[in-house]
Amino acid sequence: MPRPEVWTTGIAWPGAVERAAVRAEVAGFDGLAVVDSQNLAGDPWVGLALAARATERLHLGTAVTNPVTRHPAVTAAAAVTLQVASVGRFVLGIGRGDSALAHLGRAPAPVATFDRYLAVLQAYLRGDEIAFDDLGFHEAVAPPVDTLGLADAPAASRLHFVPPELPKVPVEVAATGPRVLAAAARHADRVLLALGADPDRVRWGIETVRAAGGTSVGSFVNVVAHPDVDVARELASGGVATFARFSVMHGTVSGPVEPDERDAFDAVHDAYDMTRHTQIGSPQAHTLTPEFIDRFGIVGTPETCARRLGELVELGIDKLIVTGPTLGADPVEARAALQRFAAEVLPAIGT
């Protein structure tokens, strides 16, 4: 069984992000992904640039940006800049948007808009020209340039500064529902499932991606290693509730679901308080049963966590983005869980 990439997650705050990146590199993680949620966390592009200067081997990425808060040309320009700063270690992770948009009073971008954004984003990253008529994003709020009466002006849009020898920035798309999985398969270099750790759901996601033409499939996974499973469940509960909601965001559960799970997904949907996003002790976290956490997430001893992660790799997952204890966790227990994962679980994955 080939070893998958294993990434950890963090927040892009100056000082903290450099320390987190160095710890991840020393521990043997393949990458560090930071969130892009402008009302809740620091700017990921600045944070990742700082992390790039503090590390040598570690890959760096967004988990995830979105198609609404930044024009695709702006996102592509930032990505290329980070690819240069990191000497080819940057990965652009993107999804339809969640908390970043909720704090602007908006829901995730429509699938058709997301699909078009991905196509344009990839064109920019390749250094291709994009016809102005194929844009129609944020630039549409301004009048056409020909109203200025210039002697000459650009006839199309592209990034003029991309070094020809620079490896193209990989694009990874986070997806849950079948339409987004299909769009991701068409446009992404890798599809990142956000379906939880239930093998049946992960298998369905992989099959959906491959049926749409995708090949490389990774997964976000909520993992907490602790000898006391009750403590592990508590530490994981905020993140499990957040990722479970992605599967029922619009009121219908995506992917296969056991009858006893459907009520659990519905309860998360109905109770979700975005003002307490990802938090332990939130209304949505309180809806979770131990059985649901055990099935949707991965909790328990290091041996249990390594075995269950290995099952996902055997299904065809080639990248794991691991989220551990989240906001509200006991800081001592959270640090211990992160250290336990790095020391005991990480070395056992893919062996």
C-alpha positions as CSV (number, residue, x, y, z in Angstrom):
1,M,0.0,0.0,0.0
2,P,1.7,3.3,-1.1
3,R,2.0,5.9,1.7
4,P,-0.4,8.8,1.2
5,E,0.5,12.4,1.7
6,V,-0.5,13.4,5.3
7,W,-1.2,17.0,6.0
8,T,-2.1,18.9,9.2
9,T,-4.1,22.1,9.5
10,G,-3.6,25.4,11.1
11,I,-4.5,29.1,11.3
12,A,-2.6,31.8,9.4
13,W,-1.6,34.1,12.2
14,P,1.9,35.8,12.2
15,G,4.2,34.0,14.6
16,A,1.8,31.1,15.2
17,V,1.8,29.9,11.6
18,E,5.6,29.8,11.3
19,R,5.8,27.8,14.6
20,A,3.1,25.4,13.4
21,A,4.8,24.9,10.0
22,V,8.2,24.2,11.7
23,R,6.6,21.7,14.1
24,A,4.8,20.0,11.2
25,E,8.0,19.7,9.2
26,V,10.0,18.3,12.1
27,A,7.2,15.8,12.9
28,G,7.2,14.4,9.4
29,F,4.0,15.8,8.0
30,D,3.9,16.4,4.2
31,G,2.1,19.6,4.4
32,L,0.3,22.3,6.3
33,A,-3.1,23.7,5.2
34,V,-4.6,26.9,6.6
35,V,-8.1,28.1,6.5
36,D,-9.4,31.1,4.5
37,S,-12.2,32.7,6.4
38,Q,-11.6,36.4,6.5
39,N,-13.8,37.2,9.5
40,L,-12.5,34.4,11.7
41,A,-8.8,34.0,10.9
42,G,-5.8,35.8,9.5
43,D,-5.1,36.1,5.9
44,P,-3.9,32.8,4.5
45,W,-1.7,34.2,1.7
46,V,0.3,36.3,4.1
47,G,0.5,33.5,6.6
48,L,1.7,30.9,4.1
49,A,4.3,33.3,2.8
50,L,5.7,33.5,6.3
51,A,5.5,29.7,6.7
52,A,7.3,29.2,3.4
53,R,10.3,31.3,4.6
54,A,10.4,29.3,7.9
55,T,10.5,25.8,6.2
56,E,12.4,23.9,3.6
57,R,10.5,20.7,2.7
58,L,6.9,21.2,3.9
59,H,4.2,21.7,1.4
60,L,1.8,24.6,2.0
61,G,-1.8,25.2,1.0
62,T,-5.2,26.7,1.5
63,A,-7.9,24.5,3.0
64,V,-9.8,26.0,1.5
65,T,-10.3,29.3,-0.3
66,N,-13.5,30.1,-2.2
67,P,-14.7,31.5,-5.5
68,V,-16.5,34.6,-4.1
69,T,-14.2,36.7,-1.9
70,R,-11.4,36.9,-4.6
71,H,-11.5,37.3,-8.3
72,P,-9.9,34.3,-10.0
73,A,-7.1,36.5,-11.4
74,V,-6.3,37.6,-7.9
75,T,-6.4,34.1,-6.5
76,A,-4.1,32.9,-9.3
77,A,-1.7,35.7,-8.8
78,A,-1.4,35.0,-5.1
79,A,-1.0,31.3,-5.8
80,V,1.8,31.8,-8.3
81,T,3.6,34.2,-5.9
82,L,3.5,31.6,-3.2
83,Q,4.7,28.9,-5.6
84,V,7.7,31.1,-6.2
85,A,8.2,32.0,-2.5
86,S,8.0,28.3,-1.5
87,V,10.1,27.0,-4.4
88,G,7.3,24.9,-5.8
89,R,5.7,23.7,-2.5
90,F,2.3,25.5,-2.8
91,V,-1.0,23.7,-3.4
92,L,-4.2,25.7,-4.0
93,G,-7.2,24.2,-2.2
94,I,-10.6,25.6,-3.0
95,G,-14.3,24.9,-2.3
96,R,-17.6,26.6,-2.8
97,G,-17.2,28.6,0.5
98,D,-18.8,28.3,3.9
99,S,-17.9,30.4,7.0
100,A,-16.1,33.0,4.8
101,L,-19.4,33.6,3.0
102,A,-21.7,33.2,6.0
103,H,-20.0,36.1,7.7
104,L,-20.8,38.2,4.6
105,G,-24.4,37.1,4.8
106,R,-24.1,34.6,1.9
107,A,-24.4,30.9,1.2
108,P,-21.9,28.8,-0.8
109,A,-21.5,29.7,-4.4
110,P,-23.8,27.9,-6.9
111,V,-22.3,24.9,-8.5
112,A,-22.4,26.4,-12.0
113,T,-20.6,29.5,-10.9
114,F,-18.0,27.3,-9.1
115,D,-17.5,25.2,-12.2
116,R,-16.8,28.2,-14.3
117,Y,-14.5,29.8,-11.7
118,L,-12.4,26.6,-11.6
119,A,-12.0,26.6,-15.4
120,V,-10.9,30.2,-15.5
121,L,-8.6,29.8,-12.4
122,Q,-6.8,26.8,-14.1
123,A,-6.4,28.9,-17.3
124,Y,-4.7,31.7,-15.3
125,L,-2.4,29.2,-13.6
126,R,-1.4,27.7,-16.9
127,G,-0.5,31.2,-18.2
128,D,-3.4,31.1,-20.8
129,E,-5.3,34.1,-22.0
130,I,-8.9,34.4,-21.0
131,A,-11.3,36.3,-23.2
132,F,-13.0,39.2,-21.3
133,D,-16.4,37.6,-22.3
134,D,-15.4,34.5,-20.3
135,L,-14.9,36.5,-17.1
136,G,-18.0,38.2,-15.6
137,F,-16.8,37.9,-12.0
138,H,-16.0,40.9,-9.7
139,E,-14.7,43.0,-12.5
140,A,-18.3,43.3,-13.9
141,V,-19.1,46.0,-11.3
142,A,-16.9,48.4,-13.2
143,P,-17.6,49.8,-16.7
144,P,-15.7,48.5,-19.7
145,V,-12.2,49.8,-20.3
146,D,-13.1,51.1,-23.7
147,T,-15.2,53.9,-22.0
148,L,-11.8,55.5,-21.2
149,G,-10.8,56.2,-24.8
150,L,-7.3,54.7,-24.4
151,A,-4.9,54.5,-27.3
152,D,-4.5,50.8,-26.6
153,A,-5.6,48.4,-23.9
154,P,-5.4,44.6,-23.1
155,A,-7.5,42.5,-25.5
156,A,-7.7,39.6,-23.1
157,S,-6.8,38.7,-19.5
158,R,-3.8,36.6,-18.3
159,L,-1.0,36.6,-15.8
160,H,2.0,38.2,-17.5
161,F,4.5,37.4,-14.8
162,V,4.3,33.6,-14.5
163,P,7.9,32.3,-14.9
164,P,7.9,29.8,-17.8
165,E,10.0,27.3,-15.8
166,L,7.7,27.4,-12.7
167,P,5.8,24.2,-12.0
168,K,2.1,24.9,-12.3
169,V,0.3,25.3,-9.1
170,P,-1.8,22.2,-8.3
171,V,-5.5,22.8,-7.7
172,E,-7.3,20.6,-5.2
173,V,-11.1,21.0,-4.9
174,A,-13.0,20.2,-1.7
175,A,-16.3,18.5,-2.5
176,T,-19.2,16.6,-0.9
177,G,-22.3,16.4,-3.1
178,P,-22.4,14.6,-6.5
179,R,-22.5,17.7,-8.6
180,V,-19.5,19.3,-7.0
181,L,-17.6,16.0,-7.0
182,A,-18.2,15.9,-10.8
183,A,-17.1,19.5,-11.3
184,A,-14.0,18.9,-9.2
185,A,-13.2,15.8,-11.2
186,R,-13.4,17.8,-14.4
187,H,-11.1,20.7,-13.2
188,A,-9.0,19.6,-10.2
189,D,-5.6,18.0,-10.0
190,R,-7.0,16.2,-7.0
191,V,-10.5,16.0,-5.4
192,L,-10.6,16.3,-1.6
193,L,-13.6,14.5,-0.1
194,A,-15.3,16.0,2.8
195,L,-17.5,13.0,3.6
196,G,-16.1,11.8,6.9
197,A,-14.3,8.5,7.6
198,D,-17.1,6.0,7.1
199,P,-15.6,3.6,4.4
200,D,-19.0,3.3,2.6
201,R,-19.2,7.0,2.2
202,V,-15.6,7.4,1.2
203,R,-15.9,4.5,-1.3
204,W,-19.0,6.3,-2.8
205,G,-17.1,9.5,-3.1
206,I,-14.1,7.8,-4.9
207,E,-16.4,6.0,-7.3
208,T,-18.3,9.3,-8.1
209,V,-15.1,11.1,-8.8
210,R,-13.7,8.4,-11.0
211,A,-16.9,8.0,-12.9
212,A,-16.6,11.7,-13.8
213,G,-13.0,11.3,-15.0
214,G,-11.0,12.2,-11.9
215,T,-8.1,10.1,-10.7
216,S,-6.4,11.5,-7.6
217,V,-8.6,11.6,-4.5
218,G,-7.8,12.9,-1.0
219,S,-9.9,13.3,2.0
220,F,-10.4,15.6,5.0
221,V,-10.6,13.4,8.2
222,N,-11.4,14.4,11.8
223,V,-8.9,12.4,13.9
224,V,-8.1,12.5,17.6
225,A,-5.9,9.9,19.2
226,H,-6.5,9.4,23.0
227,P,-6.4,6.3,25.2
228,D,-9.8,7.4,26.7
229,V,-12.3,7.3,23.8
230,D,-14.7,9.6,25.6
231,V,-12.1,12.3,25.8
232,A,-11.2,11.7,22.1
233,R,-14.9,12.1,21.1
234,E,-15.2,15.4,23.0
235,L,-12.0,16.8,21.5
236,A,-13.2,15.8,18.0
237,S,-16.8,16.9,18.4
238,G,-16.5,20.5,17.1
239,G,-14.8,19.4,13.9
240,V,-17.0,16.4,13.3
241,A,-20.1,18.6,13.5
242,T,-18.7,21.0,11.0
243,F,-17.8,18.4,8.5
244,A,-21.0,16.4,9.0
245,R,-22.9,19.6,8.1
246,F,-21.2,19.7,4.7
247,S,-23.0,16.5,3.9
248,V,-26.4,17.9,4.7
249,M,-25.8,21.6,4.0
250,H,-28.9,22.1,1.9
251,G,-31.1,19.7,3.9
252,T,-30.5,16.5,1.9
253,V,-27.8,14.1,2.9
254,S,-25.1,13.5,0.2
255,G,-23.8,10.0,-0.2
256,P,-24.9,6.7,1.4
257,V,-26.3,6.9,4.9
258,E,-27.5,4.3,7.3
259,P,-31.1,4.9,8.6
260,D,-29.9,5.6,12.1
261,E,-27.5,8.2,10.8
262,R,-30.0,10.2,8.8
263,D,-31.5,11.7,12.0
264,A,-28.0,12.6,13.2
265,F,-27.2,14.5,10.0
266,D,-30.6,16.3,10.2
267,A,-30.0,17.2,13.8
268,V,-26.6,18.8,12.9
269,H,-28.2,20.7,10.1
270,D,-31.1,22.0,12.2
271,A,-28.9,23.0,15.2
272,Y,-26.0,24.5,13.3
273,D,-24.9,27.8,14.8
274,M,-22.4,29.5,12.5
275,T,-21.4,31.9,15.3
276,R,-19.9,28.8,17.0
277,H,-18.4,27.3,13.9
278,T,-16.1,24.3,14.6
279,Q,-16.4,24.8,18.4
280,I,-16.6,22.1,21.0
281,G,-19.7,22.6,23.2
282,S,-21.6,24.3,20.3
283,P,-25.3,23.4,19.8
284,Q,-24.4,21.3,16.7
285,A,-21.7,19.4,18.6
286,H,-24.2,18.5,21.4
287,T,-26.4,16.7,18.8
288,L,-23.7,14.1,18.1
289,T,-24.0,10.7,19.5
290,P,-20.9,8.6,20.4
291,E,-21.8,6.2,17.7
292,F,-22.0,8.9,15.1
293,I,-18.6,10.4,16.1
294,D,-17.0,6.9,16.0
295,R,-18.3,6.3,12.5
296,F,-18.0,9.7,10.9
297,G,-14.7,10.6,12.6
298,I,-11.7,8.6,13.8
299,V,-11.2,8.6,17.5
300,G,-9.6,6.3,20.1
301,T,-6.1,4.8,20.7
302,P,-3.3,5.5,18.2
303,E,-3.6,1.9,17.0
304,T,-7.3,2.4,16.2
305,C,-6.6,5.7,14.4
306,A,-3.8,4.2,12.3
307,R,-5.9,1.2,11.4
308,R,-8.9,3.2,10.3
309,L,-6.8,5.6,8.3
310,G,-5.1,2.7,6.6
311,E,-8.6,1.4,5.6
312,L,-9.2,4.7,3.8
313,V,-5.8,4.5,2.0
314,E,-6.7,1.0,0.9
315,L,-9.8,2.3,-0.8
316,G,-7.7,4.6,-2.9
317,I,-7.2,7.8,-0.9
318,D,-3.8,9.3,-1.7
319,K,-3.9,12.3,0.6
320,L,-5.2,12.9,4.1
321,I,-5.8,16.3,5.6
322,V,-6.1,15.7,9.3
323,T,-8.1,18.0,11.5
324,G,-7.7,17.3,15.2
325,P,-9.1,19.1,18.3
326,T,-10.9,22.3,17.5
327,L,-11.9,25.5,19.2
328,G,-12.9,25.1,22.8
329,A,-10.8,22.0,23.4
330,D,-8.9,21.7,26.7
331,P,-5.5,23.1,25.7
332,V,-3.5,20.5,27.6
333,E,-5.4,17.6,26.1
334,A,-5.4,19.1,22.7
335,R,-1.6,19.5,22.6
336,A,-1.2,16.0,23.9
337,A,-3.5,14.6,21.2
338,L,-1.6,16.4,18.5
339,Q,1.7,15.2,19.8
340,R,0.3,11.6,20.1
341,F,-0.8,11.7,16.5
342,A,2.6,12.9,15.3
343,A,4.6,10.4,17.4
344,E,2.4,7.3,17.2
345,V,-0.2,7.5,14.3
346,L,1.7,9.4,11.6
347,P,4.6,6.9,11.3
348,A,2.2,4.0,11.1
349,I,0.1,5.3,8.2
350,G,0.8,3.5,4.9
351,T,3.2,0.9,6.5
